[in-house]
């Protein structure tokens, strides 16, 4: 991976968010194993969208229940 240019994901994520909505998006990562932390590509998301994408959708899809 070293030496490869990083492709900003924000334009692709914005397109997916507009097309699908936060209830059909899930975020995944292999960080910190392979890459440094991202530079806040989700700063323009509302708190509700961020919670849904990064937690609630996964919990609903995989039927995970939090105590």
Residue pairs with C-beta under 8 A, 6 or more apart in sequence:
1 34
1 35
8 41
9 38
9 41
10 41
13 25
13 41
13 42
16 25
17 25
17 45
17 49
17 53
22 45
22 48
22 49
22 52
22 53
22 57
23 52
23 56
23 57
24 57
25 52
25 53
25 57
26 53
26 57
26 58
26 61
27 53
27 54
31 37
31 38
42 50
42 53
45 53
58 64
59 65
59 66
